[in-house]
Amino acid sequence: MALLHKKVSEIPEDAVRLSEEDAIQYFLNLVKNWENKSEVWPIVYTPGILGAGTVFSGYYINNYYRRVLKLGNYGRFSSYLPAVALPAIMATVFHSAFVLPDVVLRKEPCPFATRHFTYRLPSIIEKPKEVFKIYRKLSGPIMLPITMMLAFNVALTIFLTGKEFETVYKINFRLLEIERQMEQEAVFDGQS
């Protein structure tokens, strides 16, 4: 059964109506059980690929600032959690929870050191200009790599989401072909 958006007046009497959540779950089960996995790879692997891109970017940026601020190994793990792990998890979860359902439903297209005195930072509330100057001073050397990583991640997201749209259309087209073929066979069998 293909997922189709229809006006109430266009819905056949024998059609199965699904809520948005049921339609998404139905489609994801289809993808999970699809024979040729190479046809549905964008839906299966996009969240993980986007998470991996986020891991790379977060790791690079975190290591750069740790090196510039001369933090050494002190608190290394505690900096990786908010700078690398959580963004990667959130990229994966947010794509699966917010982007993929809209793709499936075809909706319109589609966010330390101060505590240990290892680097003295001014208060962002009392001296926001000073904080901004420090940010510009520290970030200046890596603005090109950060911009390139941002552009790469944006381009990757656009490409993979586009592939997801294509996959949804291909699956629905294949299901419609199967339904039409079954209807024709039923008509042919009824005439024999």
N, C-alpha and C positions, 0 to 999 in steps of 0.2 A: 504494500500500500504506500503510495507516494504521498508526501505532505504537500498539500495545495492550499493556498489562500483563496477563498471564494466568498462572494456575497451570499447572504442568506438565501436569496432567491435562486442562486445558481447551484446550491448544494443538492445533490441527488438524494432521494429518500433513503437509499441503502448505504449512504456514506457514514463513516465512523467519525464522530466529532471528538476532538481531543482538546484538552486545556493546553496552554503553552508549555507547562511543565511536563505533561504527558507526551506532547509532541517532541519535545527535546529528548526526553528519555527514550522514546520509541526510536528516534533517529540515531541516537548514540548506541543503542542496542543493535541496530542495523549495521552500523559501522564496525562495531565490535565483532560481529559475526560475518562480515563481508568476506567472500572467498578470496578475492585478489587484494591483498593488503597494500600493494603498491598503488592502488587506485584511491585509497583513503588515507594515505600517509599524512597529508596536511592536517587532518582533523586529529589524528592519533598523536603526532609528534610535535606540533607547533607549540603547545604550552611548555614542553620540556626544552625545546630549542631556545625559546625566548628566555626561559629561566637560566639556561647555560650562558647566553649572551650577557645577562645581568650579572651572573657570577664573575665572568671575566672582567667586566667593567668595574664592578665594585671592588674586586681584588686589586686591580691596577690602581685605582684611585686611593684605596685604603693604604696600600703599601707606599704609594708616593707620599702621602701626608705623614705617615709614620716615620719615613726616612727623613723628610724635611724637618719635622719637629723633633727628630732624634729621640724617639720614644723607645727604641730598642725592642726587647722582647716583653717588656713589662706591659701587661694588659693586652697582649696581642689577640688572644682568643676573644676577650670581651669586645674588642673593636671589630672583629670579623662578623660577629653575630648581627649587629645593626647595619653594618656597611656592606655585607656580602650575602649572608644567609637569608635574612628577612626580606631584602628586596627581591632576591631570586624566588623565594617562596611566594611572595605577593604577586610578582609578575606572572607566575604560573597560575596561581589561584584566580587572580583578577581576569586573566585572559579566559580561563575556563568558565568563570562565573558570569562575566559581563559581555565579553566579545563573542565567544562561541555561540551562546544562545541566540544572540541577535543575528549571527550568520545563519544558523540553522533555520530560524524563523523568518529570515530575509527581511529583517527590519532595516530601517535606514542606518547608514554607517555611523559607523563608529568614529597615574597620577602619583670630653673624658680626661683630656690631659690636664685641665685646670684643677681637677680634684686632687691630683697627686703632685701638683706643682712642677710638672715636667716641662710645661710651656705656658707662660703666663699670658692669659687672654684677658682683655678688658671686658667689662660687663656690657653685654649687647643692649641692655636697657639704658644704662647710663652713658655709654660712649659708642653708639652704633656706627658712627663714621670711622672710628678707630678700628672696629671689628672689620668693616668693609675694606679698609686700607690693608690690614693684615691678610685678609682673604685674597685681595688682588696681588699682593706681594708673593704669597705662597703659591697661588694658583697660576700665576703668569706663565711659568715654564711649561705647564701641561695643558694650557688652554687648547692648543691644537689637537693633542691626543684626545682630550675630553670631548671636543667638538666632533672629532672623527668617530669616536665611540658612540656618541649620541646619534650622529647621522647614520652610522651602521645599524644601530639598534632600531631606529625609526624605519629605515629602509627594509630591514629584515622583518619587522612587524607588518609593514604594509604588504610586502611580498607574500609572507606566509598566510596572512589573513585573506588576501586575494586568492591564494591557492585553496583555502578552506571554502570560500564562496564557490569556486569552480567545482570542487568536490561535491558540495551539496547539490549543485545543479546537475552534475553527472549522475549522481545516485538517484535523484528524483526522476531524471529523464529515463534511466534504465528501468526503474520501477514502473513508470508509465508505459514503457514499451512492453514489459512483461504483462501488465494488466490488460493492455489492448490485445496482446496475443492470446491471452486466456479468454477474453471476451469473444474474439473471433473463432477460437476453437469451440467455445460453448455454442455459438450460433451455428457453426458448421455441423457439430454433433446433433443439434436440435433439428437440422434440416435432413439429416440422413435417415 
